[in-house]
Amino acid sequence: MKQFINIAILISSLYFQSGWSQETQFIEDFKSSTMNQSDKQFPQVNSQRRVRASISAPNANKVQLDIGGVKYDLKKDDKGVWTGESNPQDEGFHYYQLNIDGASVPDPGSLYFYGAGRWGSGIEIPSRDQEFFELKNVPHGLINENIYFSKLTNAFRRCFIYTPPSYNEDSKARFPVLYLQHGSFEDETGWSSQGKANLILDNLIASKKATPMIIVMDNGYAFKPQTKEISDKKERPESIFEEVLITEVIPMIDAKFRTIANREHRAIAGLSMGANQTMRIMMNHLDIFSYYGGFSGTANYPSGDTIDVATFLDGKYKDGNALNKKIKLFWLGLGTKEPSPFPKSIGAFRTMLEQQGIKYDYYESPETAHEWLTWRRCLNQFASKLFK
């Protein structure tokens, strides 16, 4: 019996050693990331979806790769170059940074993106379905930078506008508009940079899967000018993004671009914080919008398992039949790996819609969490259903 136990222990030990070896053994097929600065070799990604980072820091005592909420120690060679790898990452775009002796800094090898409330590094882990947002040999639209002065915020603001490839081909043609919002701690650059919105629409339009449309991407952070009293008290300024969008941005876009300026040809959508914002805006202005898309978010986030339809958004969901006549498309999307509380809050919202008999479309992005691949897939699905 004792001999049998010893053999079992030995087999178990060999099994775990083998499993550990397979888990930590790197396949040496690393390639430079598509998000690298010109001629920069690192960071790299391999077929296991591991990230390899490298930086010269001869005077540093400790360097780490910080990605996906985990910090990985890098090792220093005799030339003062630190190199190391992460565990396999999910497919899609990820923010990351390097930690050098306790200071978090962008990787000098990567392009920089605005996310997590700062400009920092980003990396693309190749996805199986990336064909829909790839740069292809198809007609391409334009991304226009539009700077404007907001009287409501008493500050200069900026939005980006995508015009489809056919916009400049026919000077008399007019187009529907999608107002598309970013998430928390991101800005108006997100959808055209991390989100690949222009490439998604270029590819959809080229394959005749989407109606040519204009997309407006504004900054969701808009605040009432602070008085000296509020500033002295260090109180949080009042958000007035809804007012800015409705009274300043939409009239400006209709004046500057060849839009079809009616509710039947306006859509509004957003991700996470932007989903919360745009849902409230939509329900307050059904005379302006007729299509809605919420990606990884709703207006009930993050509260509770149930929604009191009599009080939620001032009872605007009570009359399901009336909403079905007004809203041409009510669309929701979520990643299957979304963290709490997003599945719960969106689940409660769907239950409320179904109880009220409100028609909606629902999409789940397979094997993605609260991240840009989820939202790219959502935009791809949502845009293909607009203005038809």
ChimeraX attribute file (.defattr): number of C-alpha atoms within 10 A of each C-alpha:
attribute: neighborCount
match mode: 1-to-1
recipient: residues
	/A:1	6
	/A:2	7
	/A:3	8
	/A:4	9
	/A:5	10
	/A:6	11
	/A:7	12
	/A:8	12
	/A:9	12
	/A:10	11
	/A:11	12
	/A:12	12
	/A:13	12
	/A:14	12
	/A:15	12
	/A:16	11
	/A:17	12
	/A:18	11
	/A:19	12
	/A:20	11
	/A:21	11
	/A:22	10
	/A:23	11
	/A:24	11
	/A:25	9
	/A:26	15
	/A:27	11
	/A:28	10
	/A:29	10
	/A:30	18
	/A:31	15
	/A:32	18
	/A:33	24
	/A:34	17
	/A:35	20
	/A:36	22
	/A:37	15
	/A:38	10
	/A:39	8
	/A:40	15
	/A:41	15
	/A:42	23
	/A:43	27
	/A:44	26
	/A:45	26
	/A:46	19
	/A:47	15
	/A:48	15
	/A:49	21
	/A:50	19
	/A:51	26
	/A:52	21
	/A:53	24
	/A:54	24
	/A:55	20
	/A:56	13
	/A:57	15
	/A:58	13
	/A:59	9
	/A:60	13
	/A:61	10
	/A:62	15
	/A:63	26
	/A:64	26
	/A:65	25
	/A:66	19
	/A:67	19
	/A:68	13
	/A:69	7
	/A:70	11
	/A:71	16
	/A:72	17
	/A:73	16
	/A:74	22
	/A:75	15
	/A:76	20
	/A:77	11
	/A:78	7
	/A:79	9
	/A:80	14
	/A:81	17
	/A:82	21
	/A:83	20
	/A:84	17
	/A:85	21
	/A:86	22
	/A:87	17
	/A:88	15
	/A:89	17
	/A:90	19
	/A:91	19
	/A:92	21
	/A:93	20
	/A:94	19
	/A:95	23
	/A:96	24
	/A:97	21
	/A:98	25
	/A:99	20
	/A:100	16
	/A:101	12
	/A:102	11
	/A:103	10
	/A:104	16
	/A:105	15
	/A:106	19
	/A:107	22
	/A:108	18
	/A:109	22
	/A:110	25
	/A:111	19
	/A:112	20
	/A:113	20
	/A:114	19
	/A:115	21
	/A:116	14
	/A:117	10
	/A:118	13
	/A:119	15
	/A:120	21
	/A:121	24
	/A:122	25
	/A:123	24
	/A:124	22
	/A:125	24
	/A:126	17
	/A:127	13
	/A:128	8
	/A:129	12
	/A:130	14
	/A:131	11
	/A:132	17
	/A:133	21
	/A:134	13
	/A:135	15
	/A:136	13
	/A:137	9
	/A:138	13
	/A:139	12
	/A:140	19
	/A:141	20
	/A:142	16
	/A:143	17
	/A:144	12
	/A:145	13
	/A:146	15
	/A:147	11
	/A:148	14
	/A:149	12
	/A:150	15
	/A:151	12
	/A:152	16
	/A:153	17
	/A:154	12
	/A:155	13
	/A:156	10
	/A:157	16
	/A:158	18
	/A:159	18
	/A:160	20
	/A:161	25
	/A:162	22
	/A:163	25
	/A:164	23
	/A:165	18
	/A:166	16
	/A:167	20
	/A:168	12
	/A:169	9
	/A:170	8
	/A:171	9
	/A:172	8
	/A:173	12
	/A:174	16
	/A:175	22
	/A:176	21
	/A:177	32
	/A:178	25
	/A:179	21
	/A:180	25
	/A:181	28
	/A:182	27
	/A:183	25
	/A:184	15
	/A:185	13
	/A:186	22
	/A:187	23
	/A:188	23
	/A:189	20
	/A:190	21
	/A:191	27
	/A:192	17
	/A:193	13
	/A:194	23
	/A:195	22
	/A:196	21
	/A:197	23
	/A:198	24
	/A:199	19
	/A:200	24
	/A:201	30
	/A:202	28
	/A:203	23
	/A:204	20
	/A:205	23
	/A:206	18
	/A:207	10
	/A:208	11
	/A:209	15
	/A:210	22
	/A:211	19
	/A:212	26
	/A:213	26
	/A:214	27
	/A:215	24
	/A:216	24
	/A:217	25
	/A:218	26
	/A:219	21
	/A:220	27
	/A:221	16
	/A:222	21
	/A:223	17
	/A:224	16
	/A:225	17
	/A:226	16
	/A:227	9
	/A:228	9
	/A:229	9
	/A:230	12
	/A:231	12
	/A:232	9
	/A:233	8
	/A:234	10
	/A:235	10
	/A:236	10
	/A:237	14
	/A:238	11
	/A:239	15
	/A:240	16
	/A:241	22
	/A:242	19
	/A:243	13
	/A:244	20
	/A:245	18
	/A:246	14
	/A:247	12
	/A:248	16
	/A:249	21
	/A:250	18
	/A:251	12
	/A:252	13
	/A:253	17
	/A:254	14
	/A:255	11
	/A:256	10
	/A:257	15
	/A:258	18
	/A:259	18
	/A:260	17
	/A:261	18
	/A:262	14
	/A:263	18
	/A:264	18
	/A:265	20
	/A:266	24
	/A:267	26
	/A:268	25
	/A:269	28
	/A:270	28
	/A:271	30
	/A:272	24
	/A:273	22
	/A:274	26
	/A:275	27
	/A:276	22
	/A:277	24
	/A:278	29
	/A:279	23
	/A:280	17
	/A:281	21
	/A:282	21
	/A:283	19
	/A:284	15
	/A:285	14
	/A:286	14
	/A:287	12
	/A:288	20
	/A:289	24
	/A:290	25
	/A:291	25
	/A:292	26
	/A:293	31
	/A:294	31
	/A:295	31
	/A:296	30
	/A:297	30
	/A:298	28
	/A:299	22
	/A:300	19
	/A:301	20
	/A:302	15
	/A:303	13
	/A:304	11
	/A:305	14
	/A:306	14
	/A:307	17
	/A:308	11
	/A:309	18
	/A:310	11
	/A:311	11
	/A:312	13
	/A:313	16
	/A:314	11
	/A:315	11
	/A:316	15
	/A:317	21
	/A:318	21
	/A:319	13
	/A:320	17
	/A:321	13
	/A:322	11
	/A:323	20
	/A:324	15
	/A:325	11
	/A:326	16
	/A:327	21
	/A:328	19
	/A:329	19
	/A:330	20
	/A:331	20
	/A:332	23
	/A:333	24
	/A:334	27
	/A:335	24
	/A:336	16
	/A:337	17
	/A:338	17
	/A:339	11
	/A:340	9
	/A:341	15
	/A:342	22
	/A:343	19
	/A:344	17
	/A:345	23
	/A:346	24
	/A:347	15
	/A:348	19
	/A:349	21
	/A:350	18
	/A:351	15
	/A:352	18
	/A:353	18
	/A:354	12
	/A:355	12
	/A:356	16
	/A:357	16
	/A:358	20
	/A:359	17
	/A:360	17
	/A:361	11
	/A:362	14
	/A:363	16
	/A:364	17
	/A:365	18
	/A:366	13
	/A:367	13
	/A:368	20
	/A:369	19
	/A:370	19
	/A:371	22
	/A:372	21
	/A:373	29
	/A:374	27
	/A:375	29
	/A:376	23
	/A:377	25
	/A:378	25
	/A:379	26
	/A:380	19
	/A:381	18
	/A:382	25
	/A:383	23
	/A:384	17
	/A:385	15
	/A:386	23
	/A:387	21
	/A:388	8
